[in-house]
Amino acid sequence: MLSNSGINKVFLVGYIGKEPRWHSLGNEPKMLCFPMVTTEFIKKNGSTIEHIEWHQIRVSTGFADSESAFKKGQLIYVQGKIQTRQFTDEQQVKRYKTEIVVQYIQVLNSLAELNPTEHADEPPVTG
């Protein structure tokens, strides 16, 4: 039986939208970060509409020993949890950033299979 603590679990399959890069937040360990794009097709009023969603992904060093393991355009499967962090930007404005913290990641296509992602739009820029 579940306790009152709730469940925070995410499952995504999509493409890496930009080359991954290492980030360190204060005293926290460094994480490999990149945007991931998912696409779904929704039937609406007899036609199919494409819906694109961008997700900010954070991978710990335990899952990613080097940036070279992941490349822009790769199709990946991610399991993780949603985490929102608070920070203050350069203008001293309090901001929030929601990310997927990876608990499991798997590349679904090889580098030889890579094609440029079909979505040329860049992910939205957030803190």
N, C-alpha and C positions, 0 to 999 in steps of 0.2 A: 504494500500500500504506500502511496506517495505521501510525503509529509507536506506541510504547507509552504515548502520552500519554492515550488514552481519548477518549470523546465525551461532551459535556455539552450536550444539546439538548432543549428542551421545546417542544411544540406544544399550545396550549390554545384552545378555543372555549368561552366562558361569559359570564356577566353581571357587570358591575361592581356590587359589593355595597354600597358606601358612597361618598359623594362623595369624589373624590380630593383629596388635600392635599399641599402641598410639605413635604419633610423634608430636613434637612441633618444629616449625621453627622460631627461633628468637622470636619476639614479637607477632607472629600470634597465634591464639588459637590452642589447640591441636586437632589433627585429627586422626581418626582410619585409618590405612593404610594397604593394602594388595595387592598382585598380583592376577589378575583374568585371567583365560585362556578361550579363545573361540576357537572353531574348526569349520572349514567349509570344505566341500568336493567339489572339483572342477573337472569337467570333462575336460580331456585333452588327445588328441590323442586316444580316445576310452577307456581310463581307468580313474578311479577316484583317485584323489590325495587328501590326507588329508593335510590341511594347519592349523597350530596351531599359534595363536597369543597371546602374553602376554600383559596385560594392567596393569598399576599401578593405583590403586584406592585410593582415599582420601575421607573419610566420616566425616562430621562435627559432633560435639557432639549433635546437634539437631536431627540427624538421628540415631545416635548410642550412647546410654547412657552407654553401657558397651561392652567390647570385647565379652562377652558370647553370645551376640545376633547373632554373626557370627562365623562360624567354617570352617576350611579347608575342602574342599570337597563339601560344600553346593552349590547347583545350585541357582543362583541369577539373578534377573533382575535389571539393573541399567539404570537410565537416568541421564545425566549430561552434562558437558561441558569439552572441552579439554583445559588444561592450561599448559603452559611451564614455568618453573621457572629456574632462573639462580642462581648458587652458586659457591663458591670457595672451592675446596677440600683441604685435608691436605697438599698436595704438592703445594698449591697455584695455581692450574690450574683451569681456569674458565670452569665450566660444565653446562649442561642444562639437565633438566629432564622433560619429558612430561607425564602428569598424567590426569586421568579423575576425576574431582571434582563432587561428587555426588549431584544431586538435588532431586532424588527419588531413593529408593532402596527397593526391596522386595525379601524375601527368597522364593524360589519356591518349596523346598523340606524340610521335617522335619528332625530333627537329627536322628530319627529312620530309615529314608530312606537312610542315608549317606552310600556311598560306597567310597572306595579310588578312587581318580581321576584316570582315565585310562591313563593319561599322567604322567609318572614318571619323566620326565624332569623337573628340577627346572626352575623357571623364570630367565631370565638373570639378573645379578646383575648390577644395575645402581645406581649412586649417591643417 
